[in-house]
């Protein structure tokens, strides 16, 4: 098994209403650090912007406090 490569996503690019980011794509896997814990999952596009589906039952928005880092999991 090979170790996946991670590409760091710049959180300073979060824009619009706070839930938009030009480097986030649907169908791509991400690793996020949220309140000190790591979660893997995907983002889905909602009417308010991007929602990360790997945390909580309903996911989380980019504006949630505690989001520390996002990495794209490269193939």
C-alpha positions as CSV (number, residue, x, y, z in Angstrom):
1,X,0.0,0.0,0.0
2,X,1.4,3.4,-0.9
3,X,1.1,6.5,1.2
4,X,-1.2,9.1,-0.5
5,X,0.1,12.5,-1.3
6,X,-1.6,15.5,0.2
7,X,-1.9,18.9,-1.3
8,X,-2.6,21.7,1.2
9,X,-5.5,24.0,0.5
10,X,-5.0,27.6,1.3
11,X,-7.8,28.6,3.8
12,X,-7.1,32.3,3.0
13,X,-8.9,31.7,-0.4
14,X,-12.3,31.1,1.3
15,X,-14.4,33.9,-0.2
16,X,-17.9,35.0,-1.0
17,X,-20.3,34.3,1.9
18,X,-17.5,32.4,3.6
19,X,-18.5,29.0,2.0
20,X,-16.8,29.4,-1.4
21,X,-13.3,28.3,-2.3
22,X,-11.9,28.2,-5.8
23,X,-9.7,25.0,-5.2
24,X,-12.4,22.7,-3.8
25,X,-14.1,20.3,-6.2
26,X,-17.0,17.9,-6.0
27,X,-16.0,14.2,-6.1
28,X,-12.5,14.7,-4.8
29,X,-11.5,13.3,-1.4
30,X,-10.1,15.7,1.3
31,X,-8.6,15.4,4.7
32,X,-9.5,18.1,7.1
33,X,-8.3,19.0,10.6
34,X,-11.3,20.2,12.6
35,X,-11.0,21.0,16.4
36,X,-7.7,19.0,16.5
37,X,-9.2,15.8,14.9
38,X,-8.7,14.5,11.3
39,X,-11.6,13.6,9.1
40,X,-11.6,12.3,5.5
41,X,-14.5,12.9,3.1
42,X,-15.8,14.8,0.2
43,X,-17.4,18.2,-0.3
44,X,-20.9,18.6,-1.8
45,X,-22.3,21.8,-3.3
46,X,-25.3,23.2,-1.4
47,X,-27.3,26.4,-2.0
48,X,-25.1,28.2,0.6
49,X,-21.7,26.9,-0.7
50,X,-19.5,23.9,0.0
51,X,-20.4,21.4,2.7
52,X,-17.9,18.8,4.0
53,X,-19.6,15.4,4.4
54,X,-17.1,13.7,6.6
55,X,-18.1,15.4,9.9
56,X,-21.5,15.0,11.7
57,X,-24.6,13.5,10.1
58,X,-25.3,16.7,8.1
59,X,-21.7,17.7,7.4
60,X,-20.2,21.0,8.1
61,X,-19.8,24.3,6.3
62,X,-16.5,26.1,5.6
63,X,-17.5,28.8,8.1
64,X,-17.7,26.5,11.1
65,X,-15.3,27.6,13.8
66,X,-12.6,25.1,14.5
67,X,-11.6,24.4,10.9
68,X,-7.8,24.3,11.0
69,X,-6.6,22.8,7.7
70,X,-7.7,21.1,4.5
71,X,-5.6,18.8,2.3
72,X,-6.7,17.4,-1.0
73,X,-5.9,13.6,-1.2
74,X,-4.0,13.2,-4.5
75,X,-4.3,9.9,-6.5
